[in-house]
């Protein structure tokens, strides 16, 4: 193929430059050649919030936001959700290929072996207030695991990485379930390694006095599907945090805690919690139109709507809608679904949302399922964090193995004062603080 180049003329100097285009991108550091004199640092690109900057090359997840396509390692999300278990998809995301029966068996055994939490870590959880937010408990406890597994610092050792990955995937449901039971004041339930990944999670969440927990297969499958849908989503806010923190070679437990912290915000994974609050605030189908008008007038955002990448229906939202119907057979219909459906219908017909290409995202319907299963909204983002741990770890691993990656360190455009003389305290006047 003919070499693709970008020709640039700098109007300041009339100098001409040629930059190679590779896979639809130029290298931002090539711009540094563009200088006006020897003292000039060179041209930078300014891109707050990474609107048009690729921070890595990745072979994990593909999204076509305009067409509403999501694939893990090339496989369409719809097929994976229909045909795989969550751990099968986790293997695919982490290793790049679907596992054979034997590979899957070994992987499942490897993860299952690590479902227990150290008793000291369990005690650590007991220190939280009864009304502590489960996401805060989750983040802190994942970070605390770094104190238990000192070997996790060997991040350049592939064998050690593999072990920490299995540990983390094995332990996050246990931490999540303990956080849940802590907030209810129930005793913790130890993992049952006879059960599948999701069934065991349900066991740790909901087992009471029965000697053996029997998971409802419809609910277990729906949770498995939800986990598959949430497993990775390329360079989103939390994946970017995972890579950035991991680039300093911090251990994967603190990296995962940092990524989970990013997920907890209401503009990211915390949106599922906000959706339920919003549906509560709307109250009934009749109030939907008025609520949408308020949003259009600039009073807040429609939570669970819009996406940086999807400018079409989020394919995960479509599958979640389907899964909701399956769950409601087992749990009874969540009346909030009617409000959500009405909201979606009105928004999708409205010029404001059409023009801005705002569609329901993954968080719009997931909370409705979680609520039908008996979870309080505070727990929703923790349920997101369990499967997303797989994606974070795959992104982390890929970053560490990429010879082009270095410690993440963006540039800034300095807008503050030039050098100025120090003022002794007795001579200082109150001044407005210049922020930019
Ligand atoms: N409701 C109403 N208006 C919206 C919404 C929304 N949910 N989302 C975006 N808009 C509007 C913006 O006000 C803006 O309008 P303007 O052009 O008149 O100023 C326009 O659409 C573009 O929005 P941006 O904020 O520039 O889009 P961005 O890509 O930065 O934000 C985001 C994406 C954060 C997801 C945003 O759509 C949002 O806040 N949605 C609600 C929160 C949410 O559901 N987050 C979950 C995302 S999925 C996930 O992280 C798992």
Boltz pocket constraint, residues with backbone or C-beta under 6 A from the ligand:
constraints:
  - pocket:
      binder: B
      contacts: [[A, 236], [A, 266], [A, 267], [A, 268], [A, 269], [A, 271], [A, 295], [A, 300], [A, 301], [A, 302], [A, 303], [A, 304], [A, 305], [A, 306], [A, 307], [A, 308], [A, 309], [A, 356], [A, 358], [A, 361], [A, 362], [A, 363]]
      max_distance: 6.0
